[in-house]
Amino acid sequence: MRTIRAAWIAVVASLVAVPAQAWWGDGHGILTEAAVLALPEKMPAFFRQGGDIPSHTVFDPDLFKNRRAPLLSHAEHGEHYFDLEYLGGRAIPEKRFDFITLCFELQLDPPRVGMAPYAIAEWTERLAVAFAEHRQWPENEAIQQKCLVYAGILAHYAQDICQPLHTTLDFDGKKQADGTVIGKGIHEQVDSSVERLDFAPEELAAEQDVAAFDSLMKAITGQIKKSNWRVEEVYALWGHWEDENDARVRALTLDLARTSVRFTASLYLTAWQQSAEIRLPRWLER
């Protein structure tokens, strides 16, 4: 299955120009398969058994960044990162438009800073609404398919912010005091590491501590900060990222990958638990 998906992505990449993404190649697919495998039995059976669909749609947010779909590409691009340094220590607002207001106050362009926390939060809640429908109509296969599609899209943004270079101004090179830049090209090297090092979903899913988040936005902003703290660790391996025999590269990639899996699976569980409190409108018939 992963081989077929990788071939399909390669064909698409040869036909359209898509900007750089996190965990490229089959990385997002591997991580999403692992996230579904890591889920506890309290999640619905259809979801735990439906990993092929999220592992397919997880690539879609990168496909949306297509210059032949300029309006979509313009809106999509900032959803994949959050350059924390721009805020200068200010708290990350919980809601998208409150963040935009803060950016205007700080004279910042919101898409330049990035919108990833809001993409993650909003898709988690979209999945929660779809799960609420499933609770009411548990045999409806269209609802089940919708949940799985939403899960793939959510996984993409969630996994992006677990790649430290998606949380920093220094996303592909770091300027030194003398004006020189080190690390140009590091972003692609880190993005490709999950696939190059051939981590299996089963390995990444094993013994994960998956738990629902008490506060969705607190968990998301906390993960962004944790990823940002690891930027120096990533740059410390500059010049070694393409060495598949380097134990430090393998250890850091494994840690980042397992963090991505745990964070994604915990968002799925959070959406499922939140769905129990959602009341659907009376006019809705499925």
CYANA upper distance limits for C-alpha pairs under 8 A (distance plus 0.5 A):
  1 MET  CA      5 ARG  CA      6.84
  2 ARG  CA      6 ALA  CA      6.55
  2 ARG  CA     26 ASP  CA      7.52
  2 ARG  CA     29 GLY  CA      7.83
  2 ARG  CA     30 ILE  CA      8.07
  3 THR  CA      7 ALA  CA      6.76
  4 ILE  CA      8 TRP  CA      6.76
  5 ARG  CA      9 ILE  CA      6.70
  5 ARG  CA     26 ASP  CA      7.70
  5 ARG  CA     56 HIS  CA      7.91
  6 ALA  CA     10 ALA  CA      6.72
  6 ALA  CA     25 GLY  CA      6.80
  6 ALA  CA     26 ASP  CA      5.98
  7 ALA  CA     11 VAL  CA      6.84
  8 TRP  CA     12 VAL  CA      6.83
  9 ILE  CA     13 ALA  CA      6.56
  9 ILE  CA     25 GLY  CA      7.49
  9 ILE  CA     26 ASP  CA      8.46
 10 ALA  CA     14 SER  CA      6.78
 10 ALA  CA     25 GLY  CA      8.16
 11 VAL  CA     15 LEU  CA      7.05
 12 VAL  CA     16 VAL  CA      6.74
 13 ALA  CA     17 ALA  CA      7.16
 13 ALA  CA     18 VAL  CA      7.46
 16 VAL  CA     66 ASN  CA      7.41
 17 ALA  CA     66 ASN  CA      6.88
 17 ALA  CA     67 ARG  CA      7.44
 18 VAL  CA     62 ASP  CA      7.48
 18 VAL  CA     63 LEU  CA      7.31
 18 VAL  CA     65 LYS  CA      6.39
 18 VAL  CA     66 ASN  CA      6.14
 18 VAL  CA     67 ARG  CA      8.11
 19 PRO  CA     62 ASP  CA      8.28
 19 PRO  CA     65 LYS  CA      7.28
 20 ALA  CA    188 GLU  CA      7.95
 21 GLN  CA     62 ASP  CA      7.11
 21 GLN  CA    191 ASP  CA      7.79
 22 ALA  CA     28 HIS  CA      8.39
 22 ALA  CA    159 GLN  CA      8.28
 22 ALA  CA    160 ASP  CA      5.97
 22 ALA  CA    163 GLN  CA      7.34
 22 ALA  CA    166 HIS  CA      8.11
 22 ALA  CA    188 GLU  CA      8.45
 22 ALA  CA    191 ASP  CA      5.52
 23 TRP  CA     27 GLY  CA      5.11
 23 TRP  CA     28 HIS  CA      6.03
 23 TRP  CA    159 GLN  CA      8.47
 23 TRP  CA    160 ASP  CA      7.93
 23 TRP  CA    163 GLN  CA      8.31
 23 TRP  CA    190 VAL  CA      8.04
 23 TRP  CA    191 ASP  CA      4.61
 23 TRP  CA    192 SER  CA      6.15
 23 TRP  CA    193 SER  CA      7.92
 23 TRP  CA    194 VAL  CA      7.32
 23 TRP  CA    195 GLU  CA      8.39
 24 TRP  CA     28 HIS  CA      7.24
 24 TRP  CA    188 GLU  CA      8.50
 24 TRP  CA    191 ASP  CA      6.02
 24 TRP  CA    192 SER  CA      6.04
 25 GLY  CA    192 SER  CA      7.09
 25 GLY  CA    195 GLU  CA      7.28
 26 ASP  CA     30 ILE  CA      6.73
 26 ASP  CA    195 GLU  CA      6.47
 27 GLY  CA     31 LEU  CA      6.74
 27 GLY  CA    191 ASP  CA      8.24
 27 GLY  CA    192 SER  CA      7.45
 27 GLY  CA    193 SER  CA      8.43
 27 GLY  CA    194 VAL  CA      5.96
 27 GLY  CA    195 GLU  CA      5.71
 28 HIS  CA     32 THR  CA      6.57
 28 HIS  CA     55 SER  CA      7.92
 28 HIS  CA     58 VAL  CA      7.01
 28 HIS  CA     59 PHE  CA      7.48
 28 HIS  CA    155 ALA  CA      8.48
 28 HIS  CA    156 HIS  CA      7.18
 28 HIS  CA    159 GLN  CA      7.86
 29 GLY  CA     33 GLU  CA      6.63
 29 GLY  CA     55 SER  CA      5.18
 29 GLY  CA     56 HIS  CA      7.46
 29 GLY  CA     58 VAL  CA      7.16
 29 GLY  CA     59 PHE  CA      8.06
 30 ILE  CA     34 ALA  CA      6.75
 30 ILE  CA     55 SER  CA      7.96
 30 ILE  CA    195 GLU  CA      8.32
 30 ILE  CA    199 PHE  CA      8.33
 30 ILE  CA    200 ALA  CA      7.43
 30 ILE  CA    201 PRO  CA      6.01
 31 LEU  CA     35 ALA  CA      6.66
 31 LEU  CA    159 GLN  CA      8.36
 31 LEU  CA    201 PRO  CA      6.98
 31 LEU  CA    204 LEU  CA      8.04
 31 LEU  CA    257 ALA  CA      7.40
 31 LEU  CA    260 SER  CA      7.44
 31 LEU  CA    261 VAL  CA      6.16
 32 THR  CA     36 VAL  CA      6.86
 32 THR  CA     51 GLY  CA      8.00
 32 THR  CA     54 PRO  CA      7.22
 32 THR  CA     55 SER  CA      5.99
 32 THR  CA     58 VAL  CA      7.88
 32 THR  CA    152 GLY  CA      7.78
 32 THR  CA    155 ALA  CA      6.99
 32 THR  CA    261 VAL  CA      7.41
 32 THR  CA    264 THR  CA      8.12
 33 GLU  CA     37 LEU  CA      6.79
 33 GLU  CA     51 GLY  CA      6.13
 33 GLU  CA     52 ASP  CA      7.81
 33 GLU  CA     54 PRO  CA      8.19
 33 GLU  CA     55 SER  CA      6.43
 33 GLU  CA    201 PRO  CA      6.34
 34 ALA  CA     38 ALA  CA      6.57
 34 ALA  CA    200 ALA  CA      8.49
 34 ALA  CA    201 PRO  CA      4.75
 34 ALA  CA    202 GLU  CA      6.62
 34 ALA  CA    203 GLU  CA      8.44
 34 ALA  CA    204 LEU  CA      6.38
 34 ALA  CA    205 ALA  CA      5.35
 34 ALA  CA    261 VAL  CA      6.68
 35 ALA  CA     39 LEU  CA      7.14
 35 ALA  CA    205 ALA  CA      6.89
 35 ALA  CA    261 VAL  CA      5.24
 35 ALA  CA    262 ARG  CA      7.09
 35 ALA  CA    264 THR  CA      6.53
 35 ALA  CA    265 ALA  CA      5.32
 36 VAL  CA     47 PHE  CA      8.14
 36 VAL  CA     48 ARG  CA      6.24
 36 VAL  CA     49 GLN  CA      8.48
 36 VAL  CA     51 GLY  CA      6.38
 36 VAL  CA    265 ALA  CA      7.01
 37 LEU  CA     48 ARG  CA      7.20
 37 LEU  CA     51 GLY  CA      8.27
 37 LEU  CA    201 PRO  CA      8.18
 37 LEU  CA    202 GLU  CA      7.69
 37 LEU  CA    205 ALA  CA      6.48
 38 ALA  CA    205 ALA  CA      5.25
 38 ALA  CA    206 ALA  CA      7.32
 38 ALA  CA    207 GLU  CA      8.35
 38 ALA  CA    208 GLN  CA      6.88
 38 ALA  CA    210 VAL  CA      7.79
 38 ALA  CA    261 VAL  CA      8.29
 38 ALA  CA    262 ARG  CA      8.15
 38 ALA  CA    265 ALA  CA      7.21
 39 LEU  CA     43 MET  CA      7.31
 39 LEU  CA     48 ARG  CA      7.31
 39 LEU  CA    210 VAL  CA      7.37
 39 LEU  CA    265 ALA  CA      6.61
 39 LEU  CA    269 LEU  CA      8.07
 40 PRO  CA    210 VAL  CA      8.00
 41 GLU  CA     45 ALA  CA      7.99
 41 GLU  CA     48 ARG  CA      8.46
 43 MET  CA     47 PHE  CA      7.49
 43 MET  CA     48 ARG  CA      7.34
 43 MET  CA    269 LEU  CA      7.44
 43 MET  CA    272 TRP  CA      7.60
 44 PRO  CA     48 ARG  CA      7.02
 45 ALA  CA     49 GLN  CA      6.57
 46 PHE  CA     50 GLY  CA      6.39
 46 PHE  CA    144 GLN  CA      7.63
 47 PHE  CA     51 GLY  CA      7.63
 47 PHE  CA    144 GLN  CA      8.06
 47 PHE  CA    147 CYS  CA      8.35
 47 PHE  CA    148 LEU  CA      7.27
 50 GLY  CA     54 PRO  CA      8.05
 50 GLY  CA    148 LEU  CA      7.49
 51 GLY  CA     55 SER  CA      6.57
 51 GLY  CA    148 LEU  CA      8.24
 52 ASP  CA     56 HIS  CA      6.70
 53 ILE  CA     57 THR  CA      6.76
 53 ILE  CA    145 GLN  CA      8.44
 53 ILE  CA    148 LEU  CA      6.41
 53 ILE  CA    149 VAL  CA      6.80
 53 ILE  CA    152 GLY  CA      7.64
 54 PRO  CA     58 VAL  CA      6.21
 54 PRO  CA    148 LEU  CA      5.93
 54 PRO  CA    149 VAL  CA      6.16
 54 PRO  CA    150 TYR  CA      8.05
 54 PRO  CA    151 ALA  CA      6.13
 54 PRO  CA    152 GLY  CA      4.21
 54 PRO  CA    153 ILE  CA      7.86
 54 PRO  CA    155 ALA  CA      8.32
 55 SER  CA     59 PHE  CA      8.19
 55 SER  CA    152 GLY  CA      6.60
 56 HIS  CA     60 ASP  CA      8.44
 56 HIS  CA    152 GLY  CA      7.56
 57 THR  CA    149 VAL  CA      6.50
 57 THR  CA    152 GLY  CA      5.37
 57 THR  CA    153 ILE  CA      6.53
 58 VAL  CA    151 ALA  CA      8.35
 58 VAL  CA    152 GLY  CA      4.60
 58 VAL  CA    153 ILE  CA      5.47
 58 VAL  CA    154 LEU  CA      8.01
 58 VAL  CA    155 ALA  CA      6.63
 58 VAL  CA    156 HIS  CA      5.72
 59 PHE  CA     63 LEU  CA      7.15
 59 PHE  CA    152 GLY  CA      8.27
 59 PHE  CA    153 ILE  CA      8.04
 59 PHE  CA    156 HIS  CA      7.44
 60 ASP  CA     64 PHE  CA      6.71
 60 ASP  CA    153 ILE  CA      7.29
 61 PRO  CA     65 LYS  CA      7.53
 61 PRO  CA     76 GLU  CA      7.87
 61 PRO  CA    153 ILE  CA      7.07
 61 PRO  CA    156 HIS  CA      7.47
 64 PHE  CA     69 ALA  CA      7.99
 64 PHE  CA     72 LEU  CA      6.88
 64 PHE  CA     73 SER  CA      6.31
 64 PHE  CA     76 GLU  CA      7.18
 65 LYS  CA     69 ALA  CA      8.06
 65 LYS  CA     72 LEU  CA      7.48
 65 LYS  CA     73 SER  CA      4.71
 65 LYS  CA     74 HIS  CA      8.06
 65 LYS  CA     76 GLU  CA      6.73
 65 LYS  CA     77 HIS  CA      6.75
 66 ASN  CA     70 PRO  CA      7.27
 66 ASN  CA     72 LEU  CA      8.27
 66 ASN  CA     73 SER  CA      6.08
 67 ARG  CA     73 SER  CA      6.94
 69 ALA  CA     73 SER  CA      6.48
 70 PRO  CA     74 HIS  CA      6.45
 71 LEU  CA     75 ALA  CA      6.95
 72 LEU  CA     76 GLU  CA      6.46
 73 SER  CA     77 HIS  CA      6.45
 75 ALA  CA     79 GLU  CA      8.33
 76 GLU  CA     80 HIS  CA      8.23
 77 HIS  CA    111 PRO  CA      8.18
 78 GLY  CA     82 PHE  CA      8.37
 78 GLY  CA    111 PRO  CA      5.38
 78 GLY  CA    112 ARG  CA      7.36
 78 GLY  CA    113 VAL  CA      8.15
 78 GLY  CA    114 GLY  CA      5.11
 78 GLY  CA    115 MET  CA      5.81
 78 GLY  CA    116 ALA  CA      7.42
 79 GLU  CA    111 PRO  CA      8.49
 79 GLU  CA    114 GLY  CA      6.67
 79 GLU  CA    115 MET  CA      5.09
 79 GLU  CA    116 ALA  CA      4.99
 79 GLU  CA    117 PRO  CA      8.46
 79 GLU  CA    118 TYR  CA      8.19
 79 GLU  CA    119 ALA  CA      6.29
 79 GLU  CA    157 TYR  CA      7.75
 80 HIS  CA    114 GLY  CA      7.55
 80 HIS  CA    115 MET  CA      7.43
 80 HIS  CA    116 ALA  CA      5.63
 80 HIS  CA    119 ALA  CA      8.48
 80 HIS  CA    157 TYR  CA      6.32
 80 HIS  CA    160 ASP  CA      6.69
 80 HIS  CA    161 ILE  CA      7.96
 80 HIS  CA    166 HIS  CA      7.76
 81 TYR  CA    113 VAL  CA      8.32
 81 TYR  CA    114 GLY  CA      5.63
 81 TYR  CA    115 MET  CA      6.95
 81 TYR  CA    116 ALA  CA      5.52
 81 TYR  CA    160 ASP  CA      7.38
 81 TYR  CA    161 ILE  CA      6.84
 81 TYR  CA    166 HIS  CA      5.24
 81 TYR  CA    167 THR  CA      6.35
 82 PHE  CA    113 VAL  CA      6.15
 82 PHE  CA    114 GLY  CA      4.75
 82 PHE  CA    115 MET  CA      6.58
 82 PHE  CA    116 ALA  CA      6.17
 82 PHE  CA    117 PRO  CA      7.88
 82 PHE  CA    161 ILE  CA      8.09
 82 PHE  CA    166 HIS  CA      6.82
 82 PHE  CA    167 THR  CA      5.31
 82 PHE  CA    168 THR  CA      7.33
 82 PHE  CA    224 ILE  CA      8.14
 83 ASP  CA    112 ARG  CA      8.45
 83 ASP  CA    113 VAL  CA      5.66
 83 ASP  CA    114 GLY  CA      6.78
 83 ASP  CA    166 HIS  CA      7.56
 83 ASP  CA    167 THR  CA      5.20
 83 ASP  CA    168 THR  CA      4.73
 83 ASP  CA    169 LEU  CA      5.77
 84 LEU  CA     88 GLY  CA      8.26
 84 LEU  CA    113 VAL  CA      7.85
 84 LEU  CA    167 THR  CA      6.41
 84 LEU  CA    168 THR  CA      6.30
 84 LEU  CA    169 LEU  CA      8.04
 84 LEU  CA    224 ILE  CA      8.32
 84 LEU  CA    225 LYS  CA      8.09
 84 LEU  CA    228 ASN  CA      7.80
 85 GLU  CA     89 GLY  CA      7.91
 85 GLU  CA    168 THR  CA      7.04
 85 GLU  CA    169 LEU  CA      7.22
 86 TYR  CA    108 LEU  CA      8.44
 86 TYR  CA    113 VAL  CA      6.92
 86 TYR  CA    169 LEU  CA      8.31
 87 LEU  CA     91 ALA  CA      8.19
 87 LEU  CA     92 ILE  CA      8.44
 87 LEU  CA    106 LEU  CA      8.41
 92 ILE  CA     99 PHE  CA      7.55
 92 ILE  CA    221 THR  CA      7.55
 93 PRO  CA     98 ASP  CA      6.54
 93 PRO  CA     99 PHE  CA      5.83
 94 GLU  CA     98 ASP  CA      7.82
 94 GLU  CA     99 PHE  CA      8.03
 94 GLU  CA    118 TYR  CA      8.45
 94 GLU  CA    217 MET  CA      6.61
 95 LYS  CA     99 PHE  CA      6.83
 95 LYS  CA    118 TYR  CA      7.47
 96 ARG  CA    100 ILE  CA      6.89
 96 ARG  CA    115 MET  CA      8.18
 96 ARG  CA    118 TYR  CA      6.29
 97 PHE  CA    101 THR  CA      6.70
 98 ASP  CA    102 LEU  CA      6.78
 99 PHE  CA    103 CYS  CA      6.72
 99 PHE  CA    110 PRO  CA      8.30
100 ILE  CA    104 PHE  CA      6.87
100 ILE  CA    110 PRO  CA      6.40
101 THR  CA    105 GLU  CA      6.86
102 LEU  CA    106 LEU  CA      6.74
103 CYS  CA    107 GLN  CA      6.33
103 CYS  CA    108 LEU  CA      5.24
103 CYS  CA    109 ASP  CA      6.88
103 CYS  CA    110 PRO  CA      6.32
104 PHE  CA    108 LEU  CA      6.35
104 PHE  CA    109 ASP  CA      7.82
108 LEU  CA    112 ARG  CA      8.09
108 LEU  CA    113 VAL  CA      7.92
109 ASP  CA    113 VAL  CA      7.18
110 PRO  CA    114 GLY  CA      6.66
110 PRO  CA    115 MET  CA      7.81
111 PRO  CA    115 MET  CA      6.98
115 MET  CA    119 ALA  CA      6.93
116 ALA  CA    120 ILE  CA      6.71
116 ALA  CA    157 TYR  CA      7.01
116 ALA  CA    161 ILE  CA      7.82
117 PRO  CA    121 ALA  CA      6.66
117 PRO  CA    217 MET  CA      8.03
117 PRO  CA    220 ILE  CA      6.66
117 PRO  CA    221 THR  CA      7.23
118 TYR  CA    122 GLU  CA      6.31
119 ALA  CA    123 TRP  CA      6.54
119 ALA  CA    154 LEU  CA      8.24
119 ALA  CA    157 TYR  CA      7.19
120 ILE  CA    124 THR  CA      6.57
120 ILE  CA    154 LEU  CA      6.54
120 ILE  CA    157 TYR  CA      6.31
120 ILE  CA    158 ALA  CA      6.44
120 ILE  CA    220 ILE  CA      8.06
121 ALA  CA    125 GLU  CA      6.86
121 ALA  CA    216 LEU  CA      7.36
121 ALA  CA    217 MET  CA      7.12
121 ALA  CA    220 ILE  CA      8.05
122 GLU  CA    126 ARG  CA      6.66
123 TRP  CA    127 LEU  CA      6.60
123 TRP  CA    150 TYR  CA      7.50
123 TRP  CA    153 ILE  CA      7.97
123 TRP  CA    154 LEU  CA      5.88
124 THR  CA    128 ALA  CA      6.75
124 THR  CA    154 LEU  CA      6.96
124 THR  CA    267 LEU  CA      7.07
124 THR  CA    268 TYR  CA      7.78
124 THR  CA    270 THR  CA      8.37
124 THR  CA    271 ALA  CA      6.25
125 GLU  CA    129 VAL  CA      6.74
125 GLU  CA    271 ALA  CA      6.82
126 ARG  CA    130 ALA  CA      6.85
126 ARG  CA    150 TYR  CA      7.80
127 LEU  CA    131 PHE  CA      6.59
127 LEU  CA    147 CYS  CA      6.47
127 LEU  CA    150 TYR  CA      6.34
127 LEU  CA    151 ALA  CA      7.14
127 LEU  CA    268 TYR  CA      8.44
127 LEU  CA    271 ALA  CA      6.56
127 LEU  CA    272 TRP  CA      8.42
128 ALA  CA    132 ALA  CA      6.68
128 ALA  CA    271 ALA  CA      4.85
128 ALA  CA    272 TRP  CA      6.34
128 ALA  CA    273 GLN  CA      8.37
128 ALA  CA    274 GLN  CA      6.51
128 ALA  CA    275 SER  CA      5.18
128 ALA  CA    278 ILE  CA      8.41
129 VAL  CA    133 GLU  CA      7.00
129 VAL  CA    275 SER  CA      6.53
129 VAL  CA    278 ILE  CA      7.35
130 ALA  CA    134 HIS  CA      6.91
130 ALA  CA    143 ILE  CA      7.25
130 ALA  CA    146 LYS  CA      7.48
130 ALA  CA    147 CYS  CA      6.19
130 ALA  CA    275 SER  CA      8.39
131 PHE  CA    135 ARG  CA      6.76
131 PHE  CA    147 CYS  CA      7.06
131 PHE  CA    271 ALA  CA      7.96
131 PHE  CA    272 TRP  CA      6.64
131 PHE  CA    275 SER  CA      6.15
132 ALA  CA    136 GLN  CA      7.07
132 ALA  CA    275 SER  CA      5.18
132 ALA  CA    276 ALA  CA      6.89
132 ALA  CA    278 ILE  CA      6.68
132 ALA  CA    279 ARG  CA      8.05
132 ALA  CA    280 LEU  CA      7.93
133 GLU  CA    137 TRP  CA      6.53
133 GLU  CA    138 PRO  CA      8.32
133 GLU  CA    143 ILE  CA      7.38
133 GLU  CA    280 LEU  CA      8.00
134 HIS  CA    138 PRO  CA      5.25
134 HIS  CA    139 GLU  CA      8.20
134 HIS  CA    140 ASN  CA      7.70
134 HIS  CA    143 ILE  CA      6.62
134 HIS  CA    144 GLN  CA      7.25
135 ARG  CA    276 ALA  CA      8.29
137 TRP  CA    143 ILE  CA      8.49
137 TRP  CA    286 ARG  CA      7.76
140 ASN  CA    144 GLN  CA      7.11
140 ASN  CA    286 ARG  CA      8.18
141 GLU  CA    145 GLN  CA      6.67
142 ALA  CA    146 LYS  CA      6.70
143 ILE  CA    147 CYS  CA      6.76
144 GLN  CA    148 LEU  CA      6.95
145 GLN  CA    149 VAL  CA      6.72
146 LYS  CA    150 TYR  CA      6.64
147 CYS  CA    151 ALA  CA      6.59
148 LEU  CA    152 GLY  CA      6.97
149 VAL  CA    153 ILE  CA      7.19
150 TYR  CA    154 LEU  CA      6.68
151 ALA  CA    155 ALA  CA      6.55
151 ALA  CA    268 TYR  CA      7.77
152 GLY  CA    156 HIS  CA      7.05
153 ILE  CA    157 TYR  CA      7.58
154 LEU  CA    158 ALA  CA      6.73
154 LEU  CA    264 THR  CA      8.47
155 ALA  CA    159 GLN  CA      6.45
155 ALA  CA    264 THR  CA      6.24
156 HIS  CA    160 ASP  CA      6.66
157 TYR  CA    161 ILE  CA      7.21
158 ALA  CA    162 CYS  CA      7.40
158 ALA  CA    260 SER  CA      7.70
158 ALA  CA    263 PHE  CA      7.55
158 ALA  CA    264 THR  CA      6.43
159 GLN  CA    163 GLN  CA      7.35
159 GLN  CA    260 SER  CA      5.60
159 GLN  CA    261 VAL  CA      8.11
159 GLN  CA    263 PHE  CA      8.23
159 GLN  CA    264 THR  CA      7.34
160 ASP  CA    166 HIS  CA      6.84
161 ILE  CA    166 HIS  CA      6.07
161 ILE  CA    167 THR  CA      6.76
161 ILE  CA    223 GLN  CA      7.90
161 ILE  CA    224 ILE  CA      6.52
161 ILE  CA    227 SER  CA      7.44
162 CYS  CA    166 HIS  CA      8.18
162 CYS  CA    223 GLN  CA      7.61
162 CYS  CA    224 ILE  CA      7.73
162 CYS  CA    227 SER  CA      6.34
162 CYS  CA    256 LEU  CA      7.09
162 CYS  CA    257 ALA  CA      8.44
162 CYS  CA    259 THR  CA      7.34
162 CYS  CA    260 SER  CA      5.98
163 GLN  CA    167 THR  CA      8.09
163 GLN  CA    190 VAL  CA      8.48
163 GLN  CA    191 ASP  CA      8.16
163 GLN  CA    227 SER  CA      7.20
163 GLN  CA    256 LEU  CA      7.40
164 PRO  CA    168 THR  CA      7.69
164 PRO  CA    227 SER  CA      5.04
164 PRO  CA    228 ASN  CA      6.01
164 PRO  CA    229 TRP  CA      8.37
164 PRO  CA    230 ARG  CA      6.59
164 PRO  CA    231 VAL  CA      5.94
164 PRO  CA    234 VAL  CA      8.05
165 LEU  CA    170 ASP  CA      7.42
165 LEU  CA    171 PHE  CA      5.11
165 LEU  CA    172 ASP  CA      7.76
165 LEU  CA    187 HIS  CA      7.10
165 LEU  CA    228 ASN  CA      8.07
165 LEU  CA    231 VAL  CA      6.92
166 HIS  CA    171 PHE  CA      6.75
167 THR  CA    171 PHE  CA      8.04
167 THR  CA    224 ILE  CA      6.78
167 THR  CA    225 LYS  CA      8.34
167 THR  CA    227 SER  CA      7.09
167 THR  CA    228 ASN  CA      5.89
168 THR  CA    228 ASN  CA      6.74
168 THR  CA    231 VAL  CA      8.02
170 ASP  CA    174 LYS  CA      5.81
171 PHE  CA    187 HIS  CA      6.95
172 ASP  CA    183 GLY  CA      7.05
172 ASP  CA    184 LYS  CA      5.95
172 ASP  CA    185 GLY  CA      6.42
172 ASP  CA    186 ILE  CA      6.24
172 ASP  CA    187 HIS  CA      5.58
173 GLY  CA    181 VAL  CA      6.55
173 GLY  CA    182 ILE  CA      5.95
173 GLY  CA    183 GLY  CA      4.83
173 GLY  CA    184 LYS  CA      4.87
173 GLY  CA    185 GLY  CA      7.50
173 GLY  CA    186 ILE  CA      7.35
174 LYS  CA    181 VAL  CA      5.80
174 LYS  CA    182 ILE  CA      5.84
174 LYS  CA    183 GLY  CA      6.74
174 LYS  CA    184 LYS  CA      8.14
175 LYS  CA    179 GLY  CA      6.49
175 LYS  CA    180 THR  CA      6.24
175 LYS  CA    181 VAL  CA      4.85
175 LYS  CA    182 ILE  CA      7.05
176 GLN  CA    180 THR  CA      5.84
176 GLN  CA    181 VAL  CA      6.37
176 GLN  CA    182 ILE  CA      7.84
183 GLY  CA    235 TYR  CA      7.46
183 GLY  CA    238 TRP  CA      6.52
183 GLY  CA    239 GLY  CA      8.44
185 GLY  CA    189 GLN  CA      7.23
186 ILE  CA    190 VAL  CA      6.69
186 ILE  CA    235 TYR  CA      8.40
186 ILE  CA    238 TRP  CA      7.39
186 ILE  CA    241 TRP  CA      8.20
187 HIS  CA    191 ASP  CA      6.59
188 GLU  CA    192 SER  CA      6.65
189 GLN  CA    193 SER  CA      6.87
189 GLN  CA    241 TRP  CA      6.50
189 GLN  CA    242 GLU  CA      6.96
190 VAL  CA    241 TRP  CA      7.25
190 VAL  CA    253 THR  CA      8.45
192 SER  CA    196 ARG  CA      6.55
193 SER  CA    197 LEU  CA      6.35
193 SER  CA    241 TRP  CA      8.13
193 SER  CA    242 GLU  CA      8.43
193 SER  CA    253 THR  CA      7.06
194 VAL  CA    198 ASP  CA      6.88
194 VAL  CA    199 PHE  CA      6.66
194 VAL  CA    253 THR  CA      7.04
194 VAL  CA    254 LEU  CA      8.14
194 VAL  CA    257 ALA  CA      7.46
195 GLU  CA    199 PHE  CA      7.20
196 ARG  CA    244 GLU  CA      8.02
197 LEU  CA    244 GLU  CA      6.90
197 LEU  CA    250 ARG  CA      7.63
199 PHE  CA    203 GLU  CA      7.32
199 PHE  CA    204 LEU  CA      7.63
199 PHE  CA    254 LEU  CA      8.30
200 ALA  CA    204 LEU  CA      6.97
201 PRO  CA    205 ALA  CA      6.52
202 GLU  CA    206 ALA  CA      6.63
204 LEU  CA    254 LEU  CA      8.24
204 LEU  CA    257 ALA  CA      7.52
204 LEU  CA    258 ARG  CA      5.95
204 LEU  CA    261 VAL  CA      7.50
205 ALA  CA    258 ARG  CA      7.82
205 ALA  CA    261 VAL  CA      7.43
205 ALA  CA    262 ARG  CA      8.45
208 GLN  CA    258 ARG  CA      8.42
208 GLN  CA    262 ARG  CA      6.84
209 ASP  CA    262 ARG  CA      7.45
210 VAL  CA    262 ARG  CA      6.37
210 VAL  CA    263 PHE  CA      8.33
210 VAL  CA    265 ALA  CA      6.86
210 VAL  CA    266 SER  CA      5.76
210 VAL  CA    269 LEU  CA      8.37
211 ALA  CA    266 SER  CA      5.78
211 ALA  CA    269 LEU  CA      7.31
211 ALA  CA    270 THR  CA      8.16
212 ALA  CA    266 SER  CA      5.74
212 ALA  CA    267 LEU  CA      7.25
212 ALA  CA    268 TYR  CA      8.49
212 ALA  CA    269 LEU  CA      5.75
212 ALA  CA    270 THR  CA      4.87
212 ALA  CA    273 GLN  CA      7.92
213 PHE  CA    219 ALA  CA      7.03
213 PHE  CA    266 SER  CA      7.44
213 PHE  CA    267 LEU  CA      7.86
213 PHE  CA    270 THR  CA      6.28
215 SER  CA    219 ALA  CA      6.67
216 LEU  CA    220 ILE  CA      6.83
216 LEU  CA    270 THR  CA      8.24
217 MET  CA    221 THR  CA      6.51
218 LYS  CA    222 GLY  CA      6.33
219 ALA  CA    223 GLN  CA      6.67
220 ILE  CA    224 ILE  CA      6.88
221 THR  CA    225 LYS  CA      6.79
222 GLY  CA    226 LYS  CA      6.71
223 GLN  CA    227 SER  CA      6.59
224 ILE  CA    228 ASN  CA      6.63
225 LYS  CA    229 TRP  CA      6.70
226 LYS  CA    230 ARG  CA      7.21
227 SER  CA    231 VAL  CA      7.42
230 ARG  CA    234 VAL  CA      6.92
231 VAL  CA    235 TYR  CA      6.85
232 GLU  CA    236 ALA  CA      6.52
233 GLU  CA    237 LEU  CA      7.55
234 VAL  CA    238 TRP  CA      7.73
237 LEU  CA    241 TRP  CA      6.79
237 LEU  CA    248 ARG  CA      8.35
237 LEU  CA    249 VAL  CA      7.60
240 HIS  CA    246 ASP  CA      7.52
240 HIS  CA    249 VAL  CA      7.59
241 TRP  CA    246 ASP  CA      8.47
241 TRP  CA    249 VAL  CA      6.51
243 ASP  CA    249 VAL  CA      8.15
244 GLU  CA    249 VAL  CA      7.93
244 GLU  CA    250 ARG  CA      7.71
245 ASN  CA    250 ARG  CA      8.19
246 ASP  CA    250 ARG  CA      6.91
247 ALA  CA    251 ALA  CA      6.52
248 ARG  CA    252 LEU  CA      6.63
249 VAL  CA    253 THR  CA      6.50
250 ARG  CA    254 LEU  CA      6.50
251 ALA  CA    255 ASP  CA      6.70
252 LEU  CA    256 LEU  CA      6.64
253 THR  CA    257 ALA  CA      6.44
254 LEU  CA    258 ARG  CA      6.54
255 ASP  CA    259 THR  CA      6.62
256 LEU  CA    260 SER  CA      6.70
257 ALA  CA    261 VAL  CA      6.77
258 ARG  CA    262 ARG  CA      6.60
259 THR  CA    263 PHE  CA      6.49
260 SER  CA    264 THR  CA      6.54
261 VAL  CA    265 ALA  CA      6.57
262 ARG  CA    266 SER  CA      6.47
263 PHE  CA    267 LEU  CA      6.75
264 THR  CA    268 TYR  CA      6.94
265 ALA  CA    269 LEU  CA      6.82
266 SER  CA    270 THR  CA      6.50
267 LEU  CA    271 ALA  CA      6.64
268 TYR  CA    272 TRP  CA      6.82
269 LEU  CA    273 GLN  CA      6.74
270 THR  CA    274 GLN  CA      6.54
271 ALA  CA    275 SER  CA      6.57
272 TRP  CA    276 ALA  CA      7.64
273 GLN  CA    277 GLU  CA      8.29
274 GLN  CA    278 ILE  CA      7.46
280 LEU  CA    284 LEU  CA      7.66
